[in-house]
Amino acid sequence: MIGKDYLSLNDYDADDMRDLLALSRYLKHRNKAGVREAALSGQTLAMIFEKPSLRTRVSFEVGMTQLGGTSMYIRGDEVGLNTREPAEDIARVLSRYVQGIMIRTFDHGNVEQLAKYADIPVINGLTDESHPCQALADMLTVHEHFGTTAGLRIVFIGDGNNVSRSLARACILTGSDFVLACPESYAFTDADKKEFGDFWGHQVQQVHDPVEAVSGAHILYSDVWTSMGQEAEREERLNAFQGYQINNELMAHADADMKIMHCLPAHRGEEITAEAFDSKASIVFDQAENRLHAQKAVMRLLMANDRDNVLSAARQFIQ
């Protein structure tokens, strides 16, 4: 059941995911039709960034504006989360000033603490554990290009990180098969496997041979081999991931109508060639745009007071 906060897709079931995707499609349609929304008029979203981001900042700011509200950017060092001031105090203070909190941070526990003590919705803009906003936008993009999410083979070529964990959970919720293609030392952990439960080894798999992994794949999904905060591991990671680059040779083993996705930013020439990134198969920028529409759906559900009405309208729209 969709509750007060949006912290992890582990908190949702298939019906919740269906509603979130339906509302994302509905709001995107209305946006393209020039409809001006006012559901969040008079509301403000506080956006705390301990990790910088182009897409997260712009998409949330624009999304709030399109929904009739406003937003404010707050640097992590201005807040001093759990250093200058404990999370519970920050949550209580912000609850008196604004109507929602979005945070992009390292420690997932920070997000959970804010949500525990805040009287207002808290949205996870990214943690080292989870990236539910990206995964929702990803499945919206997949549905747009394939007309469904069910029965597709989605192969994430990279490590068992926050993006791949959330994408795997999104696949579970939408009926896709998820495969992590990775070197053995960058695989999902035992804790990850436990989290996937009965879906592990069936709907969620990991394969260490990239050619085997992408065989028949409908989606090839890439992420940088060295993420923010892993700069000291760069050379080690570059060596470990040799052979896992999305290029013409690897793409030849996928489905003929395969699409390429990337959560951005991309390091052309490392995890993906420039030729593949800019090819006709790439839907990377559709995916980036859909961060806006997916996050608007999350804010619309959590921060407005007409959830039942807007969900009813969205369900009717997709029928």
C-alpha positions, 0 to 999 in steps of 0.5 A: 500500500502506498503510504506517507513516504517513497523510500524503497520499492521494497515497500510496494506491491504490484498493484502499487507499482501499476498505480504509480506507472498509470499516474506517471503516464497520465500526468505525462499525457496531460503535460504534453497536452498543455494542461496546467496542474495546481494540485500542489499550489501553495506547497513547497518541497525541501530538496537536500543534496548531500550528493549533487545531481543534474537530473534529480535537481532539475526534474524535481524542481520542474516537477513541483513547478508544473504541479503548482508548487515551489521547491528549495535547494539545500546543500548537505553542508548547510544542513549537517545531517547527523553531524551539525544536527540530528536527523530527527530534529531536522525532520521536525523543523522542516515539517513546520516549514514545508510540505515535503522533503526529497533527499539525495544522500549516501546512507539509506539510514538517513532517509529512514530517520527523516521519514520516521520523525517527519510529519510530511512525506519524505522521498528518496532521491538516491541512497547508496542502497536504493534509487526508486525514482530512477527505477520508476522512470525506467519502467515507464520508459520500457512500457512506452517503447514495448507497450508492456513490461511483462515478459521482457528480459532486462539485462543490467551490465554493471555491479550490484549497486543501488540502481540495479537493486531498485531496477530488479525490484521494479522488474519483480513488480512489473513482470519482467525478468532481470539479469545482472551481468557482472564480474563475480566480485561485483555481484549481488550480496547475500543480503540482496539475494535474501531481499529478493526472496523467492524471486531470486534465481528465477525472475532475478538472476546474475550471470558472469558471462556477458554474452550469455547474459545478453542473449535474447535481451530486450533491454541492455542497461548500463551504468558507470563502472565507477560511481560517485564516492568510488574514485579510489577504486577506479583503476581496479574497476576498469580492469575488472569490467573489461569485456562488459562494455555495451558495444556492437559485438555485445549488442549482436547477441541481444534481441533484434529489437533491443533497446539501450538504457543508461541512468546517466551520467555516462562515460562514453568509451568505458561502460558503453561506446559512443556509437552504441550510446548514440545509436537508434537503439538508445532510449537514454534521453527518453529515460532521462525525461521520464524522471520528471513524469515519474517523480511528479506522480510520486509527489502528486500521490504523497503531497496532494489530498485527492489520491483516490480521485487522481488514481481513478482518473489515471486508471481510466486513462490507461484502459 
